[in-house]
Structures are given as C-alpha cells and as structure tokens.
Amino acid sequence: MNRFDNKIALVTGAASGIGRATALSFAREGAKVVLADVDATQGMAVRAEIEANGGESIFVLCNIGERTAVVNLVETAVQQFGRIDCAVNCAGIAGKISKPIHEYPEEAWLQQIQINLIGTWYCVKFQLEQMLKQGGGTIVCVSSAAGLVGQPENSPYAASKHGVNGLVKTAAIEYATQNIRVNAICPTAIETPMIMQGRRKLAENPEALQQAINFQRMKRMGQPQEVADVALWLSSSESSFITGHTMAVDGGAFA
Ligand SMILES: NC(=O)c1ccc[n+]([C@@H]2O[C@H](COP(=O)([O-])OP(=O)(O)OC[C@H]3O[C@@H](n4cnc5c(N)ncnc54)[C@H](O)[C@@H]3O)[C@@H](O)[C@H]2O)c1
C-alpha cells in the first residue's frame, strides 16, 4: 500500500523545479496526478516520465493568472478523475528585475502580483469549491521565505508571497471544520531554474551563488525533492492536525 493510493493530486508549476519533483513524488507514491503549467513541452515530458514509471497523469495547459484557465483546470481534473484530494500550488515567477520600490517598473510589479498572488488565489478558490463539494481535501501553497521577511530589490515578489501566506492562514481558519487543511511552504534558496537562471543568475555569478549558499546555516542550497517531501507530508494524513502553517524549509536559516 502506497501513501497516496486512490488519491488524486493536482500540481501547478509541475513542468519544472519544485512542482516537477512534487508531481513525480505523488505519482511514485500512488496518486493519479493532474499536471498544470504554461510550459507544455516540459509539462508533457514530466507526464511521459510518470507514465514510463507506470503512473497515471494528465497535463493541462494553464496560466494560473487567468481565471478562466484555472476554472478549466479544476473542471478538467474533476471530469478526468472525479475529485481533487491534494492540491499543491507551486506555479510562480520571481521576476528578472532588481530595483528598489520607487524605481521598480509598474508593469513588472503588477505581473508578479497577478501570477503569484491573484493566480494562487484563483487556484485556492476553485480548489476549495471542489473540496467542499466532495467533503474534504488538502491544499499546499509553495510560498517563499520572502513571504516571511522582506526581500530587498524584489518588492513585488515579497509582497505577493506575504499575500499568499495571508490567504493560506485565512483559508485554514475558514475551512478548519470542513475537513480541508491549507498550509504554505516557505523555502529559502532551492536549486531550480528559477534561482539558477533567474534575477541574480546564480549559475553564472559565483559571488551571488556563494551568498545564496551562505544564507542557509547548512551552507548549501536545498534540493527540489527536499521541498516536495514536505509538500507530500503536508498533503498526507501524517499531518492531520496541522493547518494554517507557513512552514520554513530553510536549512536552518531562520533558526
Ligand atoms: N527556487 C527557489 O529558491 C524558491 C524559493 C522560494 C520559493 N520558491 C517558489 O517555489 C515555486 C516553484 O518555483 P521553482 O523554484 O520550482 O521554479 P521553476 O521556475 O523551476 O518552476 C516554476 C514553474 O512554474 C511555471 N509557471 C510560471 N508561471 C506560471 C503561470 N502563470 N501559470 C502556470 N505555471 C506557471 C513555470 O513554467 C515553471 O514550470 C514558485 O512559486 C517559487 O516562487 C522557489
């Protein structure tokens, strides 16, 4: 018996990084998985990997920043598999610009809010509607350490992730007696394309890479699997008395 046998998991941002590791882990542990992402090529590659290992999944092209796309995602998941037991919302962007607040370009600011906060809100809202109909479920939002403390020169990211944590805590309270648990994970530096090729281009910037490594007390970056493992635990019955957490996965950074 696997931990997620007979469970339906939905993972956004499933084409890469933390979402990919989470989707593969769910499939390995018995769940049927709905993969959602804007990147169809990589998303279909994750699907192929799941199928090659004997698992079952579908890929749904979905920009979480668009309400109709998220409605379609939840409807497709339910049409295909009948329910959504475990939702993990990983999709997000970190922005490519480093600027103080008064200089940050407005359009880029709004784009991060649209995807990271409003997009995550759409996901949570429509996942909750389905979970209420079916009598329960779990939701995990992959927020960030930048949802717990400020992040200089990256204000829209920090604001959006603080917003996600507020949404998660409120949802946890509102649905606590309805068999729905809602938690957030707040990672520090995790070795994924977002951070290696992102705003500070760690892959080509040894100084920035060392800074990112030093931020963790363990003096290393985290791996996507180390976040996926926490996401699965928060989605499992092993964490049945835990809701409303904004859990740092941080190699001791906030100790
Ligand atoms: N890597 C880190 O250090 C780190 C730290 C803290 C938090 N996070 C958060 O973890 C989550 C996953 O990031 P990652 O590091 O795995 O990055 P990643 O870039 O490897 O993966 C993100 C995935 O989300 C998808 N995506 C982006 N915008 C989307 C949209 N509008 N709709 C649907 N899919 C979309 C991308 O195509 C990609 O597949 C993000 O929410 C990120 O903010 C990452």
The ligand as an SDF file (V2000), in Angstrom:
LIG
                    3D

 44 48  0  0  0  0  0  0  0  0999 V2000
   13.7950   28.0380   -6.1160 N   0  0  0  0  0  0  0  0  0  0  0  0
   13.7730   28.7440   -5.0130 C   0  0  0  0  0  0  0  0  0  0  0  0
   14.8050   29.0860   -4.4410 O   0  0  0  0  0  0  0  0  0  0  0  0
   12.4510   29.1290   -4.3920 C   0  0  0  0  0  0  0  0  0  0  0  0
   12.4840   29.6960   -3.1210 C   0  0  0  0  0  0  0  0  0  0  0  0
   11.2940   30.0670   -2.5320 C   0  0  0  0  0  0  0  0  0  0  0  0
   10.1020   29.8670   -3.1880 C   0  0  0  0  0  0  0  0  0  0  0  0
   10.0810   29.3220   -4.4340 N   0  0  0  0  0  0  0  0  0  0  0  0
    8.7800   29.1580   -5.0710 C   0  0  0  0  0  0  0  0  0  0  0  0
    8.6350   27.8270   -5.4800 O   0  0  0  0  0  0  0  0  0  0  0  0
    7.7120   27.7660   -6.5780 C   0  0  0  0  0  0  0  0  0  0  0  0
    8.3190   26.8820   -7.6560 C   0  0  0  0  0  0  0  0  0  0  0  0
    9.4900   27.5110   -8.1410 O   0  0  0  0  0  0  0  0  0  0  0  0
   10.7530   26.7320   -8.7160 P   0  0  0  0  0  0  0  0  0  0  0  0
   11.9320   27.1980   -7.9780 O   0  0  0  0  0  0  0  0  0  0  0  0
   10.4510   25.2970   -8.7870 O   0  0  0  0  0  0  0  0  0  0  0  0
   10.8330   27.4260  -10.1490 O   0  0  0  0  0  0  0  0  0  0  0  0
   10.7970   26.8790  -11.6320 P   0  0  0  0  0  0  0  0  0  0  0  0
   10.9460   28.0890  -12.4750 O   0  0  0  0  0  0  0  0  0  0  0  0
   11.7480   25.7470  -11.7760 O   0  0  0  0  0  0  0  0  0  0  0  0
    9.3180   26.3010  -11.7750 O   0  0  0  0  0  0  0  0  0  0  0  0
    8.2030   27.1350  -11.8280 C   0  0  0  0  0  0  0  0  0  0  0  0
    7.1930   26.5300  -12.7750 C   0  0  0  0  0  0  0  0  0  0  0  0
    6.0140   27.3610  -12.7550 O   0  0  0  0  0  0  0  0  0  0  0  0
    5.5890   27.5480  -14.0900 C   0  0  0  0  0  0  0  0  0  0  0  0
    4.8200   28.7920  -14.1930 N   0  0  0  0  0  0  0  0  0  0  0  0
    5.2860   30.0580  -14.1600 C   0  0  0  0  0  0  0  0  0  0  0  0
    4.2870   30.9280  -14.3030 N   0  0  0  0  0  0  0  0  0  0  0  0
    3.1520   30.1930  -14.4490 C   0  0  0  0  0  0  0  0  0  0  0  0
    1.8000   30.5150  -14.6500 C   0  0  0  0  0  0  0  0  0  0  0  0
    1.3990   31.7910  -14.7680 N   0  0  0  0  0  0  0  0  0  0  0  0
    0.8850   29.5250  -14.7390 N   0  0  0  0  0  0  0  0  0  0  0  0
    1.2970   28.2220  -14.6530 C   0  0  0  0  0  0  0  0  0  0  0  0
    2.5640   27.8610  -14.4840 N   0  0  0  0  0  0  0  0  0  0  0  0
    3.4880   28.8340  -14.3770 C   0  0  0  0  0  0  0  0  0  0  0  0
    6.8570   27.5790  -14.9110 C   0  0  0  0  0  0  0  0  0  0  0  0
    6.6110   27.3250  -16.2870 O   0  0  0  0  0  0  0  0  0  0  0  0
    7.6720   26.5040  -14.2350 C   0  0  0  0  0  0  0  0  0  0  0  0
    7.4340   25.2320  -14.8000 O   0  0  0  0  0  0  0  0  0  0  0  0
    7.4640   29.2110   -7.0040 C   0  0  0  0  0  0  0  0  0  0  0  0
    6.2010   29.6350   -6.5310 O   0  0  0  0  0  0  0  0  0  0  0  0
    8.5810   29.9700   -6.3230 C   0  0  0  0  0  0  0  0  0  0  0  0
    8.2150   31.3020   -6.0520 O   0  0  0  0  0  0  0  0  0  0  0  0
   11.2420   28.9540   -5.0610 C   0  0  0  0  0  0  0  0  0  0  0  0
  1  2  1  0
  2  3  2  0
  2  4  1  0
  4  5  1  0
  4 44  2  0
  5  6  2  0
  6  7  1  0
  7  8  2  0
  8  9  1  0
  8 44  1  0
  9 10  1  0
  9 42  1  0
 10 11  1  0
 11 12  1  0
 11 40  1  0
 12 13  1  0
 13 14  1  0
 14 15  2  0
 14 16  1  0
 14 17  1  0
 17 18  1  0
 18 19  2  0
 18 20  1  0
 18 21  1  0
 21 22  1  0
 22 23  1  0
 23 24  1  0
 23 38  1  0
 24 25  1  0
 25 26  1  0
 25 36  1  0
 26 27  1  0
 26 35  1  0
 27 28  2  0
 28 29  1  0
 29 30  1  0
 29 35  2  0
 30 31  1  0
 30 32  2  0
 32 33  1  0
 33 34  2  0
 34 35  1  0
 36 37  1  0
 36 38  1  0
 38 39  1  0
 40 41  1  0
 40 42  1  0
 42 43  1  0
M  CHG  2   8   1  16  -1
M  END
$$$$
